Amino acid sequence: EVERDNIVIDGVGYTVRQRGGARGILLYHRSNVTIKNIEIKAFSYGIYLCGSSNNSITGNNLTTNNWYGIRLTMSSNYNKIVGNNITENNVGGIWLEASSNHNIIVGNNITENQWVGIQLSDSSNNGIVGNNIVNNSHGISIGDTSDYNSIVGNNITQNKWLRGIYLYRSSNNSIYHNNFINNTHQAYVSKSMNVWDDDYPS
């Protein structure tokens, strides 16, 4: 558990590992913390932010965790999740929920997770940009009044059981310049109004 604000945790390539532990790294009401260059594996959640804002999660390797590689909850806002490798987690790659807003998820490699690459639940105004989302069951799942998110320039490929992108009861999201390739179903939209295709040049 990180108990101070305004610090850098640099793993310099070392590994944090435990069988069956709850969280690899926990931020609870913390801000301006950077977590980088750490391999985190075999926890319930690799990195868990609760009520924590303005933090950076960059260049980490999050694998084989029992639930999600990264979870943001309880109004964890304005965080940056950039350039991580998030793979082979038993449920999903990244989960934003419970009014976790204004975060950016950029340039991550999110592959081979058992259920979903990126999931948003009741979280709005987030940016999902330039990620490689491959060989999960779902690519991106957006639901439960997750509105005004931007999904731009992602590679969403070979998500093998369900959909490339799934939108349910969420509106005014912008989805454009993405590659949807060889997903079982490329897209599914239910009870929502969203904006597709911004044309070139943007």
N, C-alpha and C positions, 0 to 999 in steps of 0.2 A: 504494500500500500504506500502510495506517495503522499507524504504528509506536509509538503511545503509547496508553495507557488514559486514561479520564476526560476525553475531549474532545468537542467538538461540531463537526461539519462541516456548515455551513449554506451550501448552494449559492445561496441567494437567487434561485432561478429560472434560474441559468446552466446550460449544457449541457456534459457530458463526452461526447465522441464520438470513436470511432476505427473504422476499417474493419479488421476481422479481429483486433483485440487480444483478449487472453485475458479480462481482467476489468476492469470499469470501476472498482470500488472493492473492495479486498481487505482483510479483517480476518483475521489469522492469530494465534490465541491472544491475542485482545484482549478487553477488558471495559469496560463503561460508556462506550461510544462511541455518539453519536447522529449519524445520517446523515439529513439532511432537506433538502427543497426543491431537489433536484437533478434535472435531466433527464439520464438515462444511456442511451445508445443505440449500437447497432452494435458491441458487444463480443461475446465468447462468452457471458459472464455479466455482467449489470449490476452486481449486488452479490453478493459471495461471502464467506461466513463459514466459517472452518475452525477448529474447536476454540475458538470464541469465544462468550462467554456474557454475559448481562445487558446487551445492546445494544439500541438502538432504531433502527428504519428507518421514517421517517414522512414522508408528504407528498411522496414522490418520483414522478417520471414515468419508467418503465422500458419502453422500446419498441425494437422491431426488433433485439433481441439474438439471436445465432445459436443459443443454447441456451435458457437460462432467464433471466427477469428477476432473480430472487433465488434463490440456492442456499445452504442451510445443511448442513454436513457435519461428521463427526468430533466428535460430542458438542457441538454448538453448542446450548446450553440456555438457557432463561429469557430469550429474546429477544422483542421486540415488533415486529411488522410491521403497521403501522397506517396506514390512509388513503392508500395509494399507488395510483397508476394504472399498471397493468401490462398492456400490450397489444401485440399484433402481434409477439410473440417467436416465433422459428422452431420451438421445441419447446414450451416451457411458461412459465407465469407464476411459480410458486413451487415449489421442490423442497426438502423436508426429508428427509435420509437419514442412515444410519450413526449411529443412536442420538442423534439431535437431538430432545431431549425438553423438555417443559414450556414450549414456546413458544406465543405467542398471535398469531393472524392475524385481524385485526379491521378491518372497514369498508373493505376494499380493492375497487377496481374492476378486475376481472380478465377481460379480454375479448379475443376475436379472436386468441388464441394457437393455433398450429397443432396442438398435440397435447393438452395438458392445462392446466386452470386451476391446480389445486393438487395436488401429488403428495407422498404420504408413503411412505417406504420404511424399514422397521426403525426407526420413530420413534413414541414413545408419549407419552401424557398431554399432548397438544397441544390447543389450543382454536382452532377455525375458526368464527368468529362474525360474522354480519352482513355478509358479503361479497356483492358482486354478481358472479356468475360466469356469463358470457354468451358464446355464440358461439365456444366452443372446440370441440375434438373430444370430449374428456372434460371433465366439470365438475370432479369431485374423484375422485382415484384413491388408494386406501389399500391397501397390500399389504406382504407380507413381514414378518409379525409386528409390525405397527403397531397396538398395542392401547391401550385406555382413552383414546382421543381423543374429543373432543366436537365435533360438527358441528351448530351451532344457529343458526337464524334467518337462513340464507343464501338468496339468490335465485339459483337454479340453473336457467337458462333457455336454451333453443335451442342446447344443445350438440349439434352437428349431425351428427357421424358415429357416435359410439359411445354413451356413457352419461352421464346426469346425475351419478350416483355409482357407483363400482366398488369393492367390497371383496373382497379375496382373501387368504386365510390370515391374517386379522386378526380379533381377538375383543374383546368387551366395549367396543366403541365405542358412543357414544350419539348417535343421529341424530334430531333432533326440531325442530319448528316451522320447517322449511325449506319453501320454495316450489320444487317440481319442475314446470316448465312447458315443454311442447313440446320436450323432449329426444328424440332418436331412440329411446333406451330410457331410462326414468326412473331405473332402478336395477338393478344386477346384484350378487349376493352369491354367493360361492363358498367353501365349506369354512370357514365362520366363524359365530360366534354373537354377535349384536350386539343392541342395544336400540333400538327404534324407537318414537317417540311418547311424550312425557312427560306428555301431557294438560295442559289449562289448568285453573286457574292452575298454573304450575310451582312 
